[in-house]
Amino acid sequence: MKFLAFSGSLRKASLNTAVVRTAQRLCPPGTTLEVYDRLGLLPYFNQDVESVQPPAEVLDFRARLAAADAVLISSPEYAHGTSGVLKNALEWVVGGGELVDKPTAVVTASPSMTGGDRAQAWVKETLEVMGARVLPESLPIALATVKIRDGQVTDESTLGDLREVIEALARAVKEQQQA
Ligand SMILES: Cc1cc2nc3c(=O)[nH]c(=O)nc-3n(C[C@H](O)[C@H](O)[C@H](O)COP(=O)(O)O)c2cc1C
Protein backbone atom coordinates (compact mmCIF):
# COMPACT_ATOMS: atom_id res chain seq x y z
CA MET A 1 0.00 0.00 0.00
CA LYS A 2 1.44 3.37 -1.02
CA PHE A 3 0.68 6.69 0.65
CA LEU A 4 1.70 10.12 -0.57
CA ALA A 5 2.00 12.91 1.99
CA PHE A 6 2.72 16.59 1.70
CA SER A 7 2.82 19.68 3.84
CA GLY A 8 1.31 23.01 2.85
CA SER A 9 4.18 24.94 4.44
CA LEU A 10 7.48 25.77 2.76
CA ARG A 11 9.09 26.85 6.04
CA LYS A 12 12.27 24.96 6.91
CA ALA A 13 11.22 24.41 10.54
CA SER A 14 7.58 23.79 9.60
CA LEU A 15 5.39 22.02 12.16
CA ASN A 16 3.28 20.60 9.34
CA THR A 17 6.27 19.20 7.50
CA ALA A 18 7.26 17.57 10.79
CA VAL A 19 3.84 15.91 10.87
CA VAL A 20 4.24 14.26 7.45
CA ARG A 21 7.82 13.23 8.26
CA THR A 22 6.66 11.65 11.51
CA ALA A 23 3.85 9.87 9.67
CA GLN A 24 6.53 8.15 7.60
CA ARG A 25 7.78 6.20 10.61
CA LEU A 26 4.29 5.43 11.96
CA CYS A 27 3.16 3.50 8.88
CA PRO A 28 2.03 -0.07 9.55
CA PRO A 29 3.93 -3.00 7.98
CA GLY A 30 3.25 -3.37 4.28
CA THR A 31 2.71 0.37 3.88
CA THR A 32 5.08 2.98 2.53
CA LEU A 33 4.67 6.73 2.74
CA GLU A 34 6.42 9.05 0.33
CA VAL A 35 6.81 12.68 1.39
CA TYR A 36 6.39 14.98 -1.61
CA ASP A 37 8.35 18.12 -0.82
CA ARG A 38 8.24 20.07 -4.07
CA LEU A 39 4.96 21.96 -3.67
CA GLY A 40 6.93 25.19 -3.83
CA LEU A 41 8.17 24.32 -7.33
CA LEU A 42 4.70 24.12 -8.83
CA PRO A 43 4.00 27.26 -10.88
CA TYR A 44 0.90 29.33 -10.19
CA PHE A 45 -2.12 27.60 -11.62
CA ASN A 46 -3.08 28.98 -15.00
CA GLN A 47 -5.91 27.39 -16.93
CA ASP A 48 -4.44 28.53 -20.26
CA VAL A 49 -1.19 26.69 -19.51
CA GLU A 50 -3.06 23.63 -18.25
CA SER A 51 -5.21 23.37 -21.36
CA VAL A 52 -2.17 23.44 -23.69
CA GLN A 53 0.48 21.46 -21.78
CA PRO A 54 0.77 21.24 -17.99
CA PRO A 55 4.38 21.85 -16.83
CA ALA A 56 6.60 18.81 -16.12
CA GLU A 57 6.56 19.47 -12.36
CA VAL A 58 2.75 19.41 -12.38
CA LEU A 59 2.67 16.17 -14.38
CA ASP A 60 5.10 14.63 -11.92
CA PHE A 61 2.95 15.70 -8.95
CA ARG A 62 -0.18 14.35 -10.62
CA ALA A 63 1.55 11.05 -11.44
CA ARG A 64 2.65 10.60 -7.83
CA LEU A 65 -0.90 11.27 -6.65
CA ALA A 66 -2.32 8.85 -9.20
CA ALA A 67 0.11 6.14 -8.08
CA ALA A 68 -0.75 6.58 -4.40
CA ASP A 69 -3.49 4.52 -2.76
CA ALA A 70 -4.14 7.26 -0.20
CA VAL A 71 -3.04 10.79 0.59
CA LEU A 72 -2.14 12.59 3.81
CA ILE A 73 -2.07 16.40 3.82
CA SER A 74 -0.82 18.57 6.67
CA SER A 75 -1.79 22.21 6.33
CA PRO A 76 -0.82 25.37 8.17
CA GLU A 77 -3.51 27.94 8.95
CA TYR A 78 -2.84 31.37 7.50
CA ALA A 79 -5.47 34.05 8.17
CA HIS A 80 -8.10 31.36 8.82
CA GLY A 81 -7.45 29.64 5.50
CA THR A 82 -4.86 27.27 4.10
CA SER A 83 -1.59 28.33 2.48
CA GLY A 84 -1.42 29.66 -1.06
CA VAL A 85 0.99 26.88 -2.03
CA LEU A 86 -1.40 24.14 -0.95
CA LYS A 87 -4.41 25.76 -2.61
CA ASN A 88 -2.34 26.22 -5.77
CA ALA A 89 -1.29 22.56 -5.78
CA LEU A 90 -4.89 21.42 -5.38
CA GLU A 91 -5.99 23.67 -8.25
CA TRP A 92 -3.59 21.80 -10.56
CA VAL A 93 -5.27 18.52 -9.59
CA VAL A 94 -8.91 19.54 -10.17
CA GLY A 95 -8.61 19.02 -13.93
CA GLY A 96 -6.50 15.86 -13.67
CA GLY A 97 -8.93 14.16 -11.29
CA GLU A 98 -6.17 12.26 -9.47
CA LEU A 99 -7.89 12.75 -6.09
CA VAL A 100 -11.31 11.47 -7.15
CA ASP A 101 -12.34 8.64 -4.75
CA LYS A 102 -8.86 8.74 -3.17
CA PRO A 103 -8.87 8.20 0.61
CA THR A 104 -7.45 11.48 1.92
CA ALA A 105 -6.79 12.69 5.45
CA VAL A 106 -6.15 16.24 6.58
CA VAL A 107 -4.05 17.26 9.57
CA THR A 108 -3.45 20.85 10.63
CA ALA A 109 -0.75 21.87 13.10
CA SER A 110 -0.71 25.31 14.66
CA PRO A 111 0.80 26.91 17.76
CA SER A 112 -2.71 28.24 18.53
CA MET A 113 -5.36 26.71 20.77
CA THR A 114 -7.56 25.92 17.76
CA GLY A 115 -4.96 23.77 15.98
CA GLY A 116 -5.79 25.28 12.60
CA ASP A 117 -9.33 23.91 12.61
CA ARG A 118 -10.56 26.62 10.22
CA ALA A 119 -7.89 25.75 7.65
CA GLN A 120 -8.80 22.11 8.15
CA ALA A 121 -12.48 22.72 7.39
CA TRP A 122 -11.43 24.79 4.41
CA VAL A 123 -9.09 22.14 2.95
CA LYS A 124 -11.66 19.40 3.53
CA GLU A 125 -14.32 21.36 1.67
CA THR A 126 -11.96 21.88 -1.27
CA LEU A 127 -11.05 18.19 -1.32
CA GLU A 128 -14.68 17.14 -1.12
CA VAL A 129 -15.63 19.32 -4.05
CA MET A 130 -12.75 17.69 -5.95
CA GLY A 131 -14.29 14.27 -5.27
CA ALA A 132 -11.70 12.99 -2.78
CA ARG A 133 -12.86 10.52 -0.14
CA VAL A 134 -12.07 12.72 2.86
CA LEU A 135 -11.73 10.78 6.09
CA PRO A 136 -13.58 11.92 9.23
CA GLU A 137 -10.50 10.95 11.31
CA SER A 138 -8.63 14.09 10.28
CA LEU A 139 -6.71 15.77 13.08
CA PRO A 140 -6.10 19.35 14.27
CA ILE A 141 -2.95 19.62 16.43
CA ALA A 142 -3.30 22.54 18.85
CA LEU A 143 -0.37 24.06 20.75
CA ALA A 144 1.84 22.30 18.23
CA THR A 145 5.08 23.97 19.26
CA VAL A 146 5.04 21.97 22.50
CA LYS A 147 4.09 18.71 20.75
CA ILE A 148 6.56 18.88 17.89
CA ARG A 149 10.29 19.19 18.46
CA ASP A 150 13.27 19.05 16.10
CA GLY A 151 11.17 18.12 13.09
CA GLN A 152 9.26 15.26 14.71
CA VAL A 153 6.04 14.88 16.67
CA THR A 154 7.15 14.05 20.21
CA ASP A 155 3.90 14.22 22.20
CA GLU A 156 2.70 10.66 22.91
CA SER A 157 -1.01 11.43 22.66
CA THR A 158 -0.55 13.24 19.32
CA LEU A 159 1.55 10.34 18.04
CA GLY A 160 -1.35 8.03 18.92
CA ASP A 161 -3.83 10.30 17.13
CA LEU A 162 -1.60 10.47 14.05
CA ARG A 163 -1.19 6.69 14.05
CA GLU A 164 -4.99 6.39 14.10
CA VAL A 165 -5.27 8.68 11.08
CA ILE A 166 -2.78 6.54 9.18
CA GLU A 167 -4.55 3.34 10.19
CA ALA A 168 -7.86 4.86 9.07
CA LEU A 169 -6.31 5.60 5.67
CA ALA A 170 -5.09 2.00 5.41
CA ARG A 171 -8.56 0.70 6.34
CA ALA A 172 -10.19 2.94 3.73
CA VAL A 173 -7.83 1.61 1.04
CA LYS A 174 -8.54 -2.00 2.04
CA GLU A 175 -12.29 -1.38 1.95
CA GLN A 176 -11.95 0.16 -1.48
CA GLN A 177 -9.89 -2.77 -2.75
CA GLN A 178 -12.44 -5.27 -1.46
CA ALA A 179 -15.47 -3.42 -2.89
C1 LIG B 1 0.70 35.14 7.74
C2 LIG B 1 0.37 34.23 8.88
C3 LIG B 1 -0.95 34.06 9.24
C4 LIG B 1 -1.29 33.19 10.29
N1 LIG B 1 -2.60 32.96 10.59
C5 LIG B 1 -2.93 32.03 11.53
C6 LIG B 1 -4.29 31.68 11.76
O1 LIG B 1 -5.21 32.22 11.19
N2 LIG B 1 -4.54 30.71 12.67
C7 LIG B 1 -3.55 30.05 13.34
O2 LIG B 1 -3.84 29.17 14.13
N3 LIG B 1 -2.24 30.36 13.13
C8 LIG B 1 -1.92 31.33 12.24
N4 LIG B 1 -0.60 31.63 11.99
C9 LIG B 1 0.44 30.93 12.76
C10 LIG B 1 0.82 29.63 12.03
O3 LIG B 1 -0.09 28.63 12.44
C11 LIG B 1 2.24 29.24 12.43
O4 LIG B 1 3.15 30.17 11.90
C12 LIG B 1 2.59 27.83 11.98
O5 LIG B 1 3.79 27.45 12.59
C13 LIG B 1 2.68 27.72 10.46
O6 LIG B 1 2.80 26.39 10.06
P1 LIG B 1 4.23 25.71 9.82
O7 LIG B 1 4.89 25.60 11.17
O8 LIG B 1 3.91 24.37 9.26
O9 LIG B 1 5.03 26.57 8.91
C14 LIG B 1 -0.25 32.52 10.99
C15 LIG B 1 1.09 32.75 10.62
C16 LIG B 1 1.39 33.58 9.59
C17 LIG B 1 2.84 33.78 9.21
The ligand as a Gaussian input file, in Angstrom:
#p B3LYP/6-31G(d) Opt

LIG

0 1
 C        0.702000      35.142000       7.737000
 C        0.367000      34.233000       8.884000
 C       -0.952000      34.055000       9.237000
 C       -1.287000      33.185000      10.286000
 N       -2.603000      32.963000      10.591000
 C       -2.930000      32.028000      11.525000
 C       -4.286000      31.682000      11.758000
 O       -5.214000      32.224000      11.185000
 N       -4.540000      30.715000      12.671000
 C       -3.550000      30.051000      13.340000
 O       -3.841000      29.171000      14.131000
 N       -2.237000      30.363000      13.129000
 C       -1.917000      31.326000      12.240000
 N       -0.600000      31.629000      11.991000
 C        0.441000      30.931000      12.762000
 C        0.817000      29.626000      12.035000
 O       -0.094000      28.633000      12.444000
 C        2.241000      29.240000      12.428000
 O        3.150000      30.174000      11.901000
 C        2.585000      27.829000      11.980000
 O        3.791000      27.451000      12.588000
 C        2.677000      27.723000      10.459000
 O        2.804000      26.389000      10.056000
 P        4.229000      25.705000       9.824000
 O        4.893000      25.598000      11.169000
 O        3.911000      24.369000       9.256000
 O        5.032000      26.575000       8.907000
 C       -0.251000      32.521000      10.987000
 C        1.086000      32.748000      10.623000
 C        1.394000      33.583000       9.590000
 C        2.836000      33.782000       9.212000

